[in-house]
Amino acid sequence: MKEDGRKVYKIQHGWTWIDLDFNDEDEISRLQNESDEFGLWMKNAKNIESTSLAILALEKGGASLVGSLNYLCDPQNADSYELLHFYISNDVLITIDLDIDSIFNYHREKLIKQFNKCENAIEGFLLIIGEVLNNFLDGIDDFEEKLLKLEKKIRTRNPGNLLEEIFECRSEMLFLKQLAIPVEEMLLAMQEAYLDRVEKMDTYRKAVIRVERTMKLLYHYDNQIETLLNINMNVYSYRGNEIIKALTVFTVLVTPITVLGALWGMNFKYMPEFNWKYGYALAWGVILLSTGLIYWWLHEKGWTGDVMKGRKKKRLRKY
């Protein structure tokens, strides 16, 4: 039930949800006059641009949880973010800048129906956190698809120039962790503030399980990215060694023609080879023989490796 046309909703179990934005100055002023804790929080809320969290002791006993949560952000644009500012006590849930369409798959009316099933404001806020975590898991599913495509590209073609794409995945992984870790901290803070009461709530237990799922998936994908990075670096190293090896073998093999060509290209007046009838053929014979002997020696030492062999394409086995 909405109260007096304001964004104040009386929930069936006796608690109140107040949904505001910073333009609702009259309602914010009224709440500041009614609650010192709310007024203290509001002094800082407008200037907050990142996740924050605090537990406040209430004058009547108990505790309230206040803070801001970054629940929506574009990994391609670090300056874009959506902050949900919240104030939670047992009987009151105040949200500022809650974008219902971005978090929930349904509209405000259905959200209020869901709130009517919650016994207190704490449970109502946990319902919101559960939906935020669902969105995180959807984002992780999209990330998983991107990571699988990258793994397939490395496994099938392995072009050796995927370092930038791997770093992009790692950057996105860090971004997802930055979203998930504050939610994990928030659930721990709720446990600290409300102890056994919150642990008995189904919404809390579900949120904890979703956080564990999220963090385990992120840990698993982080290991996969590290493995892909190591594979890519090993490919770079291997191909670099192959290039150096090929250049070395080529340099050694052309040494005879380089040395003898330089020797017989001298312009000294007296060089007996110039007058030999078969000097040209002899020169080629010396060059080819010395080159062949050098190649045979390198091959016997096992230093040519696969440099002189063609590269064969291998078909992948299907598992």
Secondary structure as the mmCIF struct_conf table of DSSP 4:
data_model
#
loop_
_struct_conf.conf_type_id
_struct_conf.id
_struct_conf.beg_label_comp_id
_struct_conf.beg_label_asym_id
_struct_conf.beg_label_seq_id
_struct_conf.end_label_comp_id
_struct_conf.end_label_asym_id
_struct_conf.end_label_seq_id
STRN STRN1 LYS A 2 LYS A 2
TURN_TY1_P TURN_TY1_P1 ASP A 4 GLY A 5
BEND BEND1 ARG A 6 LYS A 7
STRN STRN2 VAL A 8 LYS A 10
TURN_TY1_P TURN_TY1_P2 GLN A 12 HIS A 13
BEND BEND2 GLY A 14 GLY A 14
STRN STRN3 THR A 16 LEU A 20
TURN_TY1_P TURN_TY1_P3 PHE A 22 ASN A 23
HELX_RH_AL_P HELX_RH_AL_P1 GLU A 25 GLU A 34
HELX_RH_AL_P HELX_RH_AL_P2 ASP A 36 ALA A 45
TURN_TY1_P TURN_TY1_P4 LYS A 46 ASN A 47
BEND BEND3 SER A 50 SER A 50
STRN STRN4 SER A 52 ALA A 57
TURN_TY1_P TURN_TY1_P5 GLU A 59 LYS A 60
BEND BEND4 GLY A 61 GLY A 62
STRN STRN5 ALA A 63 ASP A 74
TURN_TY1_P TURN_TY1_P6 PRO A 75 GLN A 76
STRN STRN6 ASN A 77 ILE A 88
BEND BEND5 ASN A 90 ASP A 91
STRN STRN7 VAL A 92 ILE A 96
BEND BEND6 ASP A 97 ASP A 97
HELX_RH_AL_P HELX_RH_AL_P3 ILE A 100 ILE A 103
BEND BEND7 ASN A 105 TYR A 106
HELX_RH_AL_P HELX_RH_AL_P4 ARG A 108 PHE A 115
TURN_TY1_P TURN_TY1_P7 ASN A 116 LYS A 117
BEND BEND8 GLU A 119 ASN A 120
HELX_RH_AL_P HELX_RH_AL_P5 ALA A 121 THR A 156
TURN_TY1_P TURN_TY1_P8 ARG A 157 ARG A 157
BEND BEND9 GLY A 160 GLY A 160
HELX_RH_AL_P HELX_RH_AL_P6 LEU A 163 TYR A 194
TURN_TY1_P TURN_TY1_P9 LEU A 195 LEU A 195
HELX_RH_AL_P HELX_RH_AL_P7 ASP A 196 GLU A 199
TURN_TY1_P TURN_TY1_P10 LYS A 200 LYS A 200
HELX_RH_AL_P HELX_RH_AL_P8 ASP A 202 LEU A 253
TURN_TY1_P TURN_TY1_P11 VAL A 254 VAL A 254
HELX_RH_AL_P HELX_RH_AL_P9 THR A 255 TRP A 264
TURN_TY1_P TURN_TY1_P12 GLY A 265 GLY A 265
BEND BEND10 LYS A 269 LYS A 269
HELX_RH_3T_P HELX_RH_3T_P1 PRO A 272 ASN A 275
TURN_TY1_P TURN_TY1_P13 LYS A 277 TYR A 278
HELX_RH_AL_P HELX_RH_AL_P10 GLY A 279 LYS A 301
TURN_TY1_P TURN_TY1_P14 GLY A 302 GLY A 302
BEND BEND11 THR A 304 THR A 304
TURN_TY1_P TURN_TY1_P15 GLY A 305 MET A 308
BEND BEND12 LYS A 309 LYS A 309
HELX_LH_PP_P HELX_LH_PP_P1 GLY A 310 LYS A 313
HELX_LH_PP_P HELX_LH_PP_P2 ARG A 315 LYS A 318
#
